[in-house]
């Protein structure tokens, strides 16, 4: 006959060899390894002050025949401590979820039972398949002043414990962070960054239950954040960025009227637009062009003709398109 | 309902809804502040549980997402008319307790009463736009409180203000639903998606 035996860490355990008499000759094994006779009291196996390493399969064999007379699986563990429970609505007004865990392991199987009471009504908390320590409750009422009372009881073979959470409908509303945060430089604007994001996909009805947002940003070289609160829209232009510095940007969300701020979104990085440095090759091409034969005059594609900025260096002459065409025409005539 | 569906009526509805949402937001903020003042001045515990108070309209709604626009307006109007009377009653009690002293609590109560009255009027305007018109006010006032002890009256006041704070949030939501484009004001908005 085989069964499971649960014992508390530090306990003294006595195992009987089934129906064998106390003075019968027996051999005990632990996970297939013979146990020294010093642990025996007659045919009883005595384990003092058990620890976790002594979990395993214990078998008792009749002395001469080696018939298996008894087998048990010893599981050494602990009774549960008070569980940690949290409840949150990231999908208001659809419902909320509660999740839990034990602060320290018990090393043996635990079962959890959760009850949700709203006023006099007991509500069903549908357990998630994954993760296993979570369940969902659908709101049956909205805008209620009656508190919710959630009690989680954890039980194992060595004991039980429980915790209770009481809260208002609004207090646990906390959206997930905004998604798809994107930050881009704004062309020709060295101090601007355009940031956009999306409502968290878990928020079911942003039109009826709009979110507001909190944006924070700082250059990587500084520790202090700048903050902006935005009551509508899912984009914002930062206008006071330090030119040329890489920024880190995050966004958080909150229901417009109730609850608390979400965690910060995934951080994005962006650097404001900077003007490209002048290229030396551009100057050389301008110089070559102006000294070449007029019959083969052709302005280089990178040179901006008639653009003051394209003219650098002494001796280079800016040539307008009109003049260039005239010269080309003369060149053709003289070939 | 032709008038209610005309473009100008739709624009007017959206405008009234937007203003109503702002009113509700301001009202809620002031009621939350009033709650803090009330709890402090009345010597109450902010976390005290208050059972459902007779005559106080409960903001709690089942199947809220399935309500029609007209239902929303009618329920809101009934609630704010009731709060108008309840707050006037609380103000009167306050004055009886403290004489003519113009206390901070009294002033805060009066300010919220004004906002509640304004909001009720706003709702009446929206109902007129629905070509329905607001219902006449019921004659019966709130139940008399002479049988209540002073402490019971204070707890009742706490219940009134808490429920009003919930209504202010609900009203903003109701008006947002109302301001959504829909085929007609009497048709139900689409229900919230099931999980």
Interface residues (C-beta under 8 A of the other chain):
Chain A: X91 X93 X94 X95 X136 X138 X140 X141 X142 X143 X144 X145 X146 X147 X170 X204 X205 X207 X208 X209 X210 X256 X257 X258
Chain B: X25 X28 X49 X58 X59 X60 X61 X62 X64 X65 X162 X163 X166 X167 X169 X170 X172 X173 X176 X177 X180 X192 X193 X195
